[in-house]
Amino acid sequence: MKYQKYLLMLAICTTYACTNKVKDEEVKELPKENEVSLTDAQFANIGLQVAEPEWGETSEVLKLQGKIDVPPQNLISISVPLGGYLKHTSMLPGTHVKKGQVIAIMEDPQYIQLQQDFLSIANKLHYAELELNRQKELNINKANSDKTLQSAEIEYKNLRVDHTALLEKLKLINVNAGSLKNGKISKAINLYSPIDGYVSKVNVNIGKYVTPSDVLFELINPSDIHLNLTVFEKDLNKINMGQQVITYNNIKPDVKYEAEVILIGHNVADGGSSEVHCHFEKYDKSLVPGMYMNAELKFKNQKVQLLPEEAVVSFENKDFVFEQLAKNKYKMTAITSGEIANNKIAIHNDLSGKKIVTKGAYSLLMKLKNTSDEE
């Protein structure tokens, strides 16, 4: 009987002890996410150092990319309003041209017909003018009827309309009507360059027939080329009109070009970017449309919080620092970093009054992630 009482008491004690152990495990504080704790030995081994961020000034630089572009008014497409066959051209991509220079000679029977029609109308108009003047003199003395005079006036006006229309058509194909007075008709016409610049594209060959909608050549006036930069929406508010830009290409990175912001895009594309247009202070013929460029925009000195560069760690494409919560206890906090100068990095978050790990942050990151993996 005593033995049975002993077993009963042993079972009750065991149950009570186990229950208390479970409760103790339940109230035990679990480690929070992004927090890491060290022992005194680990602290000494890492050589951890903490300090509050210091204030300083920094000249922030925004690095961008873009390419050389040409405004629409400086990109000229050359076509023939009436179509025709290309008889001659010596133009090649890159050929420099001057305003008024002949860049092509075209041929077509319709040019002959147009000149013939103009001369015929010119003769008829001259006769109609003489007839109208004669009818006016006769009408003064009532030697003819008003109806006859009105008919002469209508005929003259109709012919003058036809004459004006044909004259404008001749101008479209660069034919001087004055050169036709002696009846000299040409089967060929000249195409002239309307600008000083160079040929960027040649879309035709000798003997090819082109329609009025076909573009024979594309000319570029390089005097107003500009830099088209791609800027992400988060940086748009940093850019102002008239801001100075330093730009360079990968071929000659040591050669710097100065530019100025002249236009800031007001729409954001699907990729979250917009366009900023910059005008070069001086034109350099080595800068050609389509060339990719790097650019740096410098901002005025700003008062920011600074930390040693090694205080900031990167994880999954984001920047973090470790804030001290208590003795040997630290929390990883996301921050937005800025310009780096003299081994100091600008912080765009307010960390005032907080103690930040300035040495050993990478070791904390490794311990935090290894602990997470074990869990």
Buried (B, 14 or more C-beta within 10 A) or exposed (E): EEEEEEEEEEEEEEEEEEEEEEEEEEEEEEEEEBBBBBEEEBBEEBEBBBBBBEEBEBEBBBEBEBBBBBBEEBBBEBBBEBBBBBBEBEBEEEBEBEEEBBBBBBBBEEBBEBBEBBBEBBEBBEEBBEBBEEBEEBBEEEEBEEEEBEBBBEBBEEBBEBBEEBBEBBEEBBBEBEEBEEEEBEBBBBBBBBBBBBBBBBBBEEEEEBEEEBBBBBBBBBEEBBBBBBBEEEBBEEBEEEBEBBBBBEEEEEEEBEBBBBBBBEEBEEEEBBBBBBBBEEEEEEBBBEBEBBBBBBBEEBEBBBBBBBBBBEEEEEBBBBBBBEEBBBBBBEBEBBBBBEEBBBBEBEBEEBBBBBBBBBBBBEBBEEEEEEE
